[in-house]
Amino acid sequence: MRIATWNVNSVRARADRVVAWLERSGTDVLAMQETKCRDEQFPYAVLEAAGYEVAHVGTTQWNGVAIASRVGLADVEAGFPGQPAYGEEEAVVEARALGATCAGVRVWSLYVPHGRDPGHPHYTYKLAWLEGLRAAAGSWLEAGTGDPEAQIALVGDWNVIPYDTDVYDAAAFAGHTHVTEPERRAFFAFGDAGYTEVSRRHVPQEGAYTYWDYQQLCFPKNKGLRIDFAWASPALAARVTGASIDREERKGKGASDHVPVVLDLDDRP
């Protein structure tokens, strides 16, 4: 079984490219972020014609998350329990989290808030959002309230740079979001909750970026960031046999600024 996560940065503009990649890569389940459309605007027909069931949550032209699966799609859940709301005028729960069960694996497509600036309310919201997700994810594994043997994948665009080696120039990010100690602590807290960041385990090298800005020739100059990750519960982590970052998908006309992160699982239930 193959599971992938990809911030597609507008699915309507890249639906054909997404399907072509799914067919070429043999991916069974794809978690997508930043779809940038409302539910009624999502290009369901394009993915369904390729053999995928699709779940999506999107309410505006911003954010939006989806899961496409050719191995089943059940128990779809928009938002995790206790997900914080945000709004400078009226607080709303944004379309940033979507869960579904695919062939026994509970997949969560996650688009973590950016944070904007350490002094901005959006930064406080980001930390609260990560803590809310960690609390929910921890409860899913707790004996009595959850299932310690549950197979759970928390995948997506985390908008956190965990290590200085995950950015082309750490000094350039000093004092900005993504690299602050509170953000990094919030990210690593998922390890304390019992999860393993499996893409790091299989792709540990420096410079294994997943995002390159469109500006200033960042991709040709390899000025990238590693911000897309996969945290797996113990039962799922035991099934992961490999991971990869498809850097080639950043090339060519109409590419997203992110690339897919792929997990390969063995067939043990």
N, C-alpha and C positions, 0 to 999 in steps of 0.2 A: 504494500500500500504506500502511496506517495501523497504527502500533504505539503502544501506550499502556502506562503503568505506573500502578498504583493500590494504595495500602495500603488494603485494604478493611475492616480491623479487624473480623474475624469473618465469614468467607464464608457460613457457614450462616445467619446472621441477615440477610444482604444478597444472597443468591443471585438472587432475583427482581429486585432493584434493579440488580445487575450486568448481568444479561441485558438488562433494559430499556435500560440505558445503551449496551451494545454495539450493540443494534439501532438505537438512535437516532443514535449517533455514527458508525456504519459502520466500527467498528474491526475490523481483521483479526486482530491479535495483542494480547492483554492479559497483561501480567505483573502478578501480584498478590502482595502481601505481607501478613504478619500474618493468615493465614487462620485461625489459632487452632483447628486440628483435626488429628486423626490422618488418615492416608490413607484409612482405611475410613469415615471420617465425612464426607469431602468430598462436596458435592452434584454429583457428576459428571453425573447424569441431566439436571439442569436446563440445564446448559451444552451438553451433547451434543444435547439436543432443539432447541437454537437453532442447531445446525450447527457446533459447536466441538469439536475434540479437546482433551483436557485432560491435563496432567501436573502432579502435585502431590507435594510432600514435606512431611510433618508427622508428628511423633512424640508430641506432647503437646498440651495446650490452649494452649500459647504458641507464638509464632513461626509458622512455616509459610509456604511460598512456592509459587506455582503459575504455570503458563503455559497460556492458552487460545488456540487458533489455529484459524482456518477456512481456512488456506492451507498446511496441512501441519505435522506435528510429528514430528521425527526426532532420533535421537541424543540422547535425553534423558539428562542427567547431573545427579545430585544431589550438590551440593558441588563446589567448584573444587579443583584439585590443591594440596595443602598447606594447605587450610583449617584454621585453628586450632580447637582444642577448648576448651571452657570448662565448669567445674563447681566449685563450692566444696567438694563432697565427692568427686565422681567426674567427671572431665573427659569430655565427650562433644562430638562434632561436631554442632552444632545445625542445625535445618532453616532455614537462612538464605540458601541459594544454590541456584538451579536453572537449568540451561542446556538449550536445545533449539534445533534448527534449523528455521526457519519460512520457506519460500520463499527459501532461500538465505541468510537472515540468522540468525546465531547470537545468540539472545536470552538474556540472563541476567537472571533476576528476583532481586533482591538486597535483603535486609533487614539493614542494617548494625547491629551492636550499639549499644545506647543509650549505654553508658559510665557511667551513674548519677551518678558524682561523680569529679572528677579524682584523688581519693585512693583510689578504690575499685579492686579487682582487675579489675572489669568494664571500667574505663577502659583499663587496660593491654591487656586482651583486645581491646578495640575497635581500638586502634592496631595491634596485631599482625594482626588480621583484615583491616584495610584494607591493610596492607603485604603480607600474603599474597595478597590479591586483585590488588594492583598488580603483584606479581611474576608471577603467573599470566597476567594480562592482557597484560603486556609480552611474555611468551614466546610468546603466540599470534600476535604480529605480527613476531617476529624471523625474519630470513632463516635458513634452516637448521633451526631448531626449530619455526617456525610458518609463517604465510602473511601477508606484508605486504599482500596484497590482500584479506584476509578481511574480511567484513562482520560486525561484532560490535557489539552493543548492550548496554551495561552499565546497566541501568535499575532504579530502585527507590527505596526509602526509605533515604537515606544517613545520616540522623541527624547531619548536619553543617550548620551555618549558615555558608556560605563568606564572606559579607560582612556588615558591620554593617547594611547596607540590606536584608538578607534577614530581618530581625526587627523587629517593631513597636517594640521598645525595647531597644537594645543594652545600655544600662546595667543593665537588669533581669537580663541574663544574665551579667554580668561575674562571673568566678570559677566559673562553672558549665560543664557539658559543652556540646558542640555549637559553642562559639565559641572554644575554646582554640587557641593557635597550633599545637600538635602535631596536632590534629585537622584544622585547615585545611591544614597542609602535606601531611598524608596524603591529603586530598581532591584538592588541586591536583597531586599527584604523578602522577595519571593523565594529566594533560596532558604531563608529561615522558615518559610511557610511549608517547605517540603518539596519545592519544585527544583528542577535542574534546567539551566539554560543550555539546551542540547545543541544548538547551532554552534556555540562557542566550543563545545567539547569536540566537535568534528571539524570545525574550521577555525583553528586557534590563531592563525598567523596575523601578524601586523599588516595593516593596509587592506584587509578584506572588507572593503566598503560596500554599503548597500544603497547609498544615496550620493548623487552629485548634482549640485545646483545647475540650472540652465545658464546662469550668467557667467561671464568672464572665463569661458572655455574650461570650466571646472572639470568636465569629464576628460577631455584630451590631456589636461594637465594632471589628472588623477588627484584632484583636490576634493576628496570624498569624506563621507562620514559613515560609520557603522551604527545604525539606529533601528534596524529591523531585526527582531529576535523571536525565539521560540522557547518558552518555558514549558516544561513537561512534568506531569505528575510522576511519582516513582514508577507506577505500573506502565506508563507510556514510555518513559525514558528508557526502561529496560528493553523496549521493542525497537528503539531507534538504532539503525545500523549504519547510518551515514547522513550527512547534510552537505549542502552545497549552496553557493551564491552564484546565480546566473548573471555574471557581469555582461555577457554578450547582449542581454536584452536591453541594455542602456544605449546600444548603438542603433543607428538607422533613423529614418524619418518617423516622427510621431512617437518617440519613446517616452515613457514616464521618466521622472527624475529618480525613481527608485527601481530596484530590480528584485526579482523573486528570490526568496530564501526557501529552500526545498529540504524536506525531511523524508528519509526512506525508513519504512518500518518493516520488520519481519512479520510473518503471518500468525505468530502465536497469539491466541486470544487473551 
